[in-house]
Amino acid sequence: MSDLAKENNETAQRSELHRKIWAIADDVRGAVDGWDFKQYILGILFYRFISENITEFFNSAEHEAGDLSFDYAELSDEEAEEDFRPGTVEDKGFFILPSQLFENLVKTARTNENLNTDLANIFKSIEASAIGYESEDDIKGLFEDVDTTSNRLGGTVAEKNKRLADILTGIAGINFENFQNNDIDAFGDAYEYLISNYASNAGKSGGEFFTPQTVSKLLARLVMDGKTNVNKVYDPTCGSGSLLLQMKKQFDQNIIDEGFFGQEINMTNFNLARMNMFLHNVNYNNFSIKRGDTLINPLHGDEKPFDAIVSNPPYSIKWIGDKDPTLINDERFAPAGKLAPKSYADYAFIMHSLAYLSSKGRAAIVCFPGIFYRRGAEKTIRKYLIDNNFIDCVIQLPENLFFGTSIATCVLVMAKNKTENKILFIDATKEFKKETNNNILEEKNIKAIVDEFRNRGEKEYFSRYVDIEEIVENDYNLSVSTYVEKEDTREKIDIKVLNKEIEETVAKIDKLRASIDRIVKELEDE
């Protein structure tokens, strides 16, 4: 398929997805808070996916064995228990009975008086299928946010059932064809669409929950540029897993040898990240998503070091800092000699990532611009990073790329194997395409940034490769604007032309004034 055909296909599939989700929203609007509605849409979208995924798993095996008419969805639960459950959880990480499949539940959704409790029991059963197996932690609590018995869906069982049936049939009507063969990232696109429509709902900031796919794509390309393979990928604040999954999407899976690792503090995002792994056919034994506070309780210490780290940590949030005196002795934070301030945890996330980075690895982290020039403890940590030559590149991004915030963020790229004592600065503030709600990075914008990251050719108004000595002279300031001059786009005035125009204007005024004087004199003489 040509790139243009693929792009057209993507556009058509994305429009179909958005249109259907909006139609479902129309059916249940007013009854379910937008933010909660998002959980139901994504949870049931996931339920459809894993139902189709396990059906395809069984069907393809039977078709290859010669039974071309076999359809797992038509089997009895008894046959499935006896012939298909054994060994499945070890392979897939979970098991679903035919009667519990999305396609079979949808058939009777409008008439099923027990729909809400049936759905709750199916979700419990899917999670319970992994108990006692290696995949237990990856499956446990996945459907926790999809409470089908909640009063948020309606005051009566009939109301709950109607809304659930609306969502189920709406999602059944989305034409995904085969999830795996889709040109779009269906789950990511659904999530991005819901976030963009509901990010401001209930005062929640969308930027905390989601890194837009175009930004994820840039980070993935930056950390992988020039590499043929990496051991594994890590995101210490992984949210819904979008950054990790862009790594899979951008690169053939066999160059990421040991899979995907992430930690997330928010329960809803933790569940979404695990769902997202399954949705992208990353099997339970190829990912490790843990829940907890990365700064206080990191859960992947035994897995480090990582060749690739991508992250969009929350900007300038509070943390315990020096209120916990033991943290200055933590191997992650001790080398800099200072902890990130209690009001700004940004450098705590940066130092954590540095500690988990391998000697040949690269980390790309989205940052709030203030961390590059603020003084105090942040300057001390910045000095440590610069003096030890860990900072490879600072990229100023355009404003309004993220949902819920219009600020122009930056990307910090770190490496431990630099060969030159220089830092590259890129001003990419003009590299964007304007869309209705947010700016986006197009393929040509990403390419321009990554090409310059690779080539370091220095371009006027765009990039400079700066000696550390100059940065030290600038008091360890890492703001891109300090090193890359902004183009003056104001209209240039030719002073000679301007003076001539003024002369002509003055002459016209004199002439006009003389005419007026003459008229006034004539009137007076009358």
VOGU-3710 file (C-alpha; in Angstrom, 3 decimals, decimal comma):
1> msdlakenne> 0,000/0,000/0,000  1,399/3,430/-0,914  2,026/6,047/1,792  -0,804/8,191/0,395  -3,273/5,277/0,379  -2,228/4,421/3,944  -2,709/8,044/5,000  -6,185/8,153/3,377  -7,066/4,871/5,073  -5,929/6,245/8,430
11> taqrselhrk> -8,033/9,377/7,966  -11,132/7,356/7,029  -10,730/4,910/9,927  -10,100/7,699/12,426  -13,174/9,634/11,216  -15,288/6,479/11,540  -14,013/5,931/15,082  -14,632/9,550/16,147  -18,099/9,631/14,582  -19,180/6,417/16,311
21> iwaiaddvrg> -17,813/7,464/19,712  -19,606/10,811/19,420  -22,838/9,005/18,532  -22,473/6,835/21,656  -21,769/9,974/23,704  -24,975/11,505/22,312  -26,967/8,487/23,531  -25,681/8,631/27,097  -24,853/12,342/27,400  -26,087/14,046/30,539
31> avdgwdfkqy> -26,347/10,782/32,415  -22,666/9,944/32,763  -19,976/12,459/33,631  -17,642/12,823/30,643  -14,595/11,591/32,524  -16,423/8,493/33,785  -17,941/7,939/30,349  -14,370/7,632/29,035  -13,750/4,620/31,298  -16,847/2,816/30,029
41> ilgilfyrfi> -15,979/3,445/26,371  -12,352/2,350/26,763  -13,157/-0,591/29,056  -15,804/-1,985/26,687  -13,606/-1,281/23,660  -10,950/-3,390/25,397  -13,519/-6,108/26,198  -14,424/-6,257/22,490  -10,761/-6,481/21,521  -9,771/-9,320/23,852
51> seniteffns> -12,927/-11,240/22,908  -12,049/-10,984/19,214  -8,384/-11,628/19,975  -8,988/-14,920/21,797  -11,606/-16,012/19,234  -9,089/-15,407/16,439  -6,425/-17,265/18,456  -8,588/-20,404/18,642  -10,132/-20,075/15,164  -6,850/-19,691/13,307
61> aeheagdlsf> -5,399/-22,757/15,069  -8,472/-24,861/14,133  -8,560/-23,539/10,552  -4,884/-24,408/10,112  -5,650/-27,912/11,447  -8,235/-28,324/8,655  -11,565/-27,446/10,340  -12,394/-24,414/8,169  -15,949/-23,995/9,502  -14,885/-23,809/13,169
71> dyaelsdeea> -16,022/-20,738/15,134  -15,151/-20,539/18,835  -18,085/-18,168/19,452  -20,520/-20,981/18,538  -19,101/-23,552/20,979  -20,817/-24,489/24,237  -19,107/-23,370/27,446  -18,724/-27,028/28,443  -16,772/-27,895/25,270  -14,642/-24,775/25,678
81> eedfrpgtve> -13,805/-25,626/29,296  -12,757/-29,137/28,344  -10,977/-28,580/25,031  -9,789/-24,958/24,979  -9,083/-23,735/28,518  -6,112/-26,079/29,186  -2,872/-24,256/28,337  -4,581/-21,051/27,169  -3,818/-18,864/30,190  -0,130/-19,827/29,946
91> dkgffilpsq> -0,180/-18,640/26,300  -2,563/-15,665/26,312  -2,592/-14,644/29,959  -6,415/-14,979/30,265  -9,406/-17,099/29,172  -12,943/-16,208/28,045  -15,836/-18,675/27,639  -17,916/-18,481/24,416  -20,996/-17,216/26,273  -18,871/-14,398/27,737
101> lfenlvktar> -17,595/-13,123/24,380  -18,448/-9,553/23,379  -20,172/-10,667/20,152  -22,468/-13,058/22,024  -23,334/-10,607/24,812  -24,190/-7,847/22,292  -26,744/-10,064/20,491  -29,145/-9,906/23,466  -27,971/-6,628/25,044  -31,259/-4,774/24,354
111> tnenlntdla> -33,454/-7,502/25,889  -31,211/-8,814/28,674  -32,739/-7,715/32,012  -29,553/-8,795/33,826  -27,140/-7,063/31,449  -25,354/-4,949/34,065  -24,721/-7,870/36,443  -23,878/-10,271/33,587  -21,259/-7,809/32,370  -19,846/-7,362/35,900
121> nifksieasa> -19,589/-11,165/36,272  -17,896/-11,540/32,881  -15,266/-8,947/33,850  -14,685/-10,729/37,193  -14,418/-14,067/35,399  -11,836/-12,791/32,897  -9,711/-11,407/35,745  -10,165/-14,601/37,804  -8,992/-16,757/34,878  -5,418/-15,537/35,504
131> igyeseddik> -5,309/-16,214/39,259  -2,417/-18,528/40,103  -0,718/-17,945/36,757  2,250/-15,757/35,748  -0,108/-13,217/34,170  -2,133/-12,648/37,376  -0,632/-9,215/38,134  -1,058/-8,107/34,507  -4,787/-8,991/34,438  -5,837/-8,209/38,019
141> glfedvdtts> -8,111/-5,141/38,359  -8,141/-4,352/34,623  -11,891/-3,686/34,635  -11,934/-1,934/38,008  -12,990/1,419/36,507  -15,813/-0,100/34,441  -18,370/-0,422/37,249  -21,482/-1,647/35,445  -23,589/-1,598/38,627  -22,756/2,023/39,482
151> nrlggtvaek> -25,517/4,596/40,007  -23,560/6,856/37,638  -25,183/4,814/34,852  -28,710/5,401/36,166  -30,927/5,125/39,220  -32,671/1,900/38,168  -31,422/-1,371/36,719  -33,428/-0,678/33,545  -31,676/2,697/33,111  -28,253/1,132/33,704
161> nkrladiltg> -28,991/-1,615/31,195  -30,205/0,808/28,533  -27,034/2,871/28,756  -24,785/-0,176/28,766  -26,671/-1,549/25,740  -26,189/1,830/23,986  -22,432/1,649/24,594  -22,126/-2,055/23,680  -24,084/-1,775/20,435  -22,316/1,481/19,565
171> iaginfenfq> -18,898/-0,140/19,961  -20,108/-3,237/18,083  -20,996/-0,921/15,188  -17,479/0,481/14,787  -15,919/-1,084/11,704  -12,433/-2,038/12,848  -12,125/-4,970/10,442  -9,164/-6,721/12,041  -7,705/-4,743/14,976  -4,153/-5,848/14,168
181> nndidafgda> -4,405/-4,782/10,510  -5,749/-1,324/11,273  -3,784/1,606/9,929  -4,727/3,605/13,016  -3,943/2,961/16,647  -7,622/2,421/17,457  -7,354/2,489/21,237  -4,879/5,385/21,244  -7,055/7,334/18,820  -10,205/6,657/20,845
191> yeylisnyas> -8,407/7,748/24,012  -6,967/10,871/22,382  -10,387/11,815/21,032  -12,071/11,317/24,415  -9,313/13,220/26,215  -9,546/16,167/23,809  -13,294/16,372/24,371  -13,264/15,781/28,119  -9,820/16,959/29,294  -11,192/20,022/31,062
201> nagksggeff> -14,017/18,032/32,647  -14,073/18,080/36,457  -10,939/20,238/36,483  -8,657/17,436/35,347  -5,685/18,364/33,209  -5,510/16,274/30,066  -1,755/16,803/29,763  -1,196/14,667/32,867  -3,042/11,758/31,360  -1,937/11,602/27,788
211> tpqtvsklla> 1,012/12,334/25,525  -0,323/13,049/22,015  0,772/10,455/19,479  2,755/12,946/17,385  4,887/13,919/20,421  5,288/10,233/21,353  6,477/9,559/17,803  9,149/12,285/18,098  10,483/10,890/21,403  10,570/7,344/20,009
221> rlvmdgktnv> 12,544/8,472/16,949  14,990/10,483/19,079  15,877/7,626/21,450  16,154/5,072/18,636  18,002/7,215/16,090  21,048/5,367/14,781  20,361/2,239/16,855  19,627/-1,182/15,366  18,414/-2,701/18,612  17,870/-1,912/22,310
231> nkvydptcgs> 17,579/-4,254/25,264  14,270/-2,817/26,543  12,196/0,337/26,855  11,210/2,098/30,097  8,822/4,900/31,032  8,924/5,821/34,759  5,623/7,776/34,498  3,905/5,732/31,817  0,292/7,004/32,019  -1,785/5,006/29,548
241> gslllqmkkq> 1,353/3,553/27,939  1,225/5,673/24,779  4,960/6,470/24,793  5,991/2,844/25,271  3,672/1,727/22,500  4,960/4,333/20,059  8,315/2,586/20,457  6,664/-0,616/19,260  4,796/1,168/16,491  7,825/3,042/15,151
251> fdqniidegf> 10,208/0,098/15,139  10,079/-3,521/14,205  9,493/-5,422/17,438  12,561/-7,640/17,155  14,906/-4,710/17,810  13,409/-4,273/21,300  14,786/-7,472/22,800  13,243/-7,731/26,263  10,002/-5,771/26,084  8,295/-2,804/27,706
261> fgqeinmtnf> 8,521/-1,556/31,302  6,576/1,218/33,001  5,395/2,536/36,348  2,284/4,637/36,995  0,838/6,113/40,191  -2,737/6,678/38,968  -4,957/3,573/39,173  -7,073/4,397/36,106  -3,991/5,024/33,948  -2,317/1,892/35,337
271> nlarmnmflh> -5,312/-0,141/34,153  -5,376/1,645/30,781  -1,651/1,032/30,220  -2,057/-2,719/30,779  -5,137/-2,815/28,526  -3,173/-0,904/25,918  -0,385/-3,511/25,945  -2,845/-6,315/25,198  -4,535/-4,177/22,548  -1,193/-3,877/20,760
281> nvnynnfsik> -0,576/-7,612/20,961  2,204/-7,218/23,506  1,808/-10,463/25,428  1,817/-10,430/29,241  5,345/-11,920/29,342  6,704/-9,028/27,214  5,642/-6,172/29,480  5,857/-5,164/33,118  3,590/-2,289/34,167  3,683/-1,617/37,916
291> rgdtlinplh> 1,643/0,710/40,095  3,261/3,040/42,609  5,095/6,314/43,225  8,224/6,133/41,060  10,122/8,714/43,136  9,493/7,122/46,539  8,940/3,477/45,618  10,560/2,578/42,263  9,527/-0,926/41,213  11,877/-1,740/38,330
301> gdekpfdaiv> 15,251/-1,407/40,078  16,050/-5,073/39,408  15,404/-4,557/35,670  17,767/-1,628/35,071  19,719/-0,476/33,120  17,595/0,422/30,071  18,891/1,331/26,608  15,802/3,432/25,837  13,840/5,668/28,228  10,910/7,834/27,114
311> snppysikwi> 8,899/9,910/29,556  6,464/12,790/29,991  6,489/13,257/33,780  3,979/15,604/35,436  5,306/19,183/35,337  6,437/20,903/38,524  4,445/18,784/40,972  5,113/18,731/44,712  6,989/15,806/46,294  8,398/14,958/49,727
321> gdkdptlind> 11,959/16,054/48,818  14,220/16,870/51,771  11,387/16,245/54,248  12,613/12,662/53,907  16,308/12,876/54,918  17,021/9,361/53,606  16,380/10,413/49,996  19,659/12,341/49,665  21,409/8,980/50,160  19,278/7,293/47,482
331> erfapagkla> 21,617/6,142/44,690  19,413/7,936/42,156  19,596/11,378/43,779  22,865/11,353/45,766  25,295/12,060/42,867  23,930/15,586/42,279  24,397/16,513/45,946  20,955/18,147/46,156  17,371/16,952/45,961  14,844/18,556/43,621
341> pksyadyafi> 12,875/21,243/45,525  9,707/20,139/47,338  7,580/22,328/45,033  9,181/21,097/41,793  9,815/17,364/41,407  10,995/17,691/37,765  14,682/16,999/38,424  13,798/14,063/40,695  12,219/12,365/37,649  15,238/13,338/35,510
351> mhslaylssk> 17,770/11,960/38,026  15,674/8,788/38,380  15,770/8,271/34,597  19,509/8,942/34,465  20,097/6,282/37,144  18,096/3,732/35,123  19,831/4,554/31,807  22,418/2,133/30,429  25,940/3,235/29,474  24,982/3,123/25,762
361> graaivcfpg> 21,359/4,240/26,163  19,429/7,418/25,453  16,579/9,082/27,380  14,098/11,575/25,909  11,997/13,426/28,490  9,310/16,089/28,000  10,037/18,966/30,400  8,568/22,229/31,635  10,765/25,125/30,319  11,323/26,619/33,790
371> ifyrrgaekt> 13,665/23,802/34,819  16,292/25,020/32,343  16,844/28,412/33,968  15,507/28,322/37,557  18,143/28,775/40,249  18,679/27,145/43,690  18,751/23,345/43,961  17,652/22,994/40,348  20,740/24,896/39,172  22,945/22,632/41,325
381> irkylidnnf> 21,472/19,520/39,688  21,710/21,128/36,235  25,398/21,864/36,912  25,993/18,215/37,840  24,344/17,008/34,603  26,292/19,502/32,445  29,677/19,028/34,151  29,366/15,255/33,725  28,355/15,601/30,056  25,047/13,714/30,402
391> idcviqlpen> 22,954/16,261/28,472  22,951/15,645/24,739  20,228/17,936/23,401  17,503/20,405/24,428  14,610/20,923/21,997  12,074/23,737/22,349  8,724/22,457/21,058  5,799/24,526/19,701  3,108/25,681/22,110  -0,331/24,078/22,430
401> lffgtsiatc> 0,705/20,500/21,563  -0,784/18,979/24,721  -4,398/18,668/25,826  -5,177/20,804/28,848  -2,148/23,109/28,621  -0,994/25,595/25,986  2,608/25,961/27,245  5,499/25,331/24,871  7,278/22,335/26,409  10,826/21,122/25,804
411> vlvmaknkte> 12,460/17,748/25,212  15,595/16,903/27,180  17,759/14,169/25,634  20,339/12,495/27,908  23,103/9,989/27,151  26,068/8,529/29,036  28,281/7,792/26,031  28,742/11,219/24,427  31,957/11,702/22,469  31,946/15,525/22,429
421> nkilfidatk> 31,730/18,036/25,264  28,888/19,922/23,561  25,108/20,256/23,822  22,803/20,614/20,828  19,996/23,208/21,036  17,056/23,070/18,614  14,327/25,727/18,347  11,404/23,784/16,850  8,739/26,322/17,844  7,722/26,793/14,199
431> efkketnnni> 7,619/23,078/13,382  3,888/22,374/13,643  0,594/22,214/11,819  -2,329/24,156/13,285  -5,460/22,088/13,941  -8,785/23,033/15,538  -8,039/22,224/19,196  -4,301/21,652/19,326  -1,212/22,058/17,208  0,299/18,815/15,920
441> leeknikaiv> 3,707/17,680/14,713  3,430/16,437/11,145  5,817/13,856/9,693  7,857/16,638/8,004  8,180/18,466/11,363  9,380/15,336/13,162  11,811/14,590/10,327  13,263/18,125/10,446  13,926/17,795/14,195  15,351/14,250/14,060
451> defrnrgeke> 17,519/15,019/11,012  19,067/17,973/12,824  19,476/15,875/16,002  21,440/13,364/13,909  23,452/15,728/11,703  24,182/18,638/14,083  24,777/20,879/11,087  23,800/24,137/12,853  21,096/26,122/11,062  20,389/29,816/11,522
461> yfsryvdiee> 17,337/30,427/13,757  16,925/26,633/14,193  19,889/24,948/15,872  23,324/25,397/17,464  25,847/22,867/18,766  27,302/24,650/21,784  30,543/24,051/23,711  30,074/23,382/27,425  32,358/26,377/28,167  29,766/28,753/26,700
471> ivendynlsv> 27,033/27,151/28,803  29,174/27,545/31,943  29,716/31,217/31,004  25,932/31,561/30,800  25,696/30,350/34,410  24,495/26,860/33,403  21,382/28,204/31,683  19,952/25,604/29,248  17,145/27,669/27,702  17,137/27,228/23,928
481> styvekedtr> 16,521/30,964/23,406  19,879/31,720/25,095  21,736/29,925/22,301  19,511/29,960/19,198  18,672/33,432/17,920  15,029/34,069/17,041  14,377/35,232/13,516  13,108/38,805/13,364  9,989/38,441/11,228  8,995/42,080/11,489
491> ekidikvlnk> 8,822/43,928/8,179  12,134/45,602/7,352  11,797/49,368/6,784  13,929/51,209/4,222  14,564/54,553/5,971  15,212/56,426/2,674  11,894/55,255/1,245  10,178/56,122/4,522  11,672/59,658/4,540  10,607/60,199/0,938
501> eieetvakid> 7,047/59,059/1,793  7,011/61,424/4,796  8,196/64,301/2,591  5,449/63,605/0,061  2,823/63,333/2,812  3,985/66,640/4,387  3,825/68,328/0,951  0,286/67,014/0,467  -0,714/68,260/3,906  0,804/71,719/3,151
511> klrasidriv> -1,048/71,829/-0,151  -4,308/70,799/1,525  -3,815/73,352/4,279  -3,229/76,116/1,689  -6,445/75,098/-0,106  -8,378/75,196/3,167  -6,915/78,626/4,021  -7,987/79,925/0,607  -11,554/78,635/1,059  -11,785/80,123/4,553
521> kelede> -10,512/83,514/3,264  -13,103/83,511/0,421  -15,872/82,780/2,921  -14,702/85,605/5,187  -14,611/88,085/2,222  -18,236/87,334/1,413
//
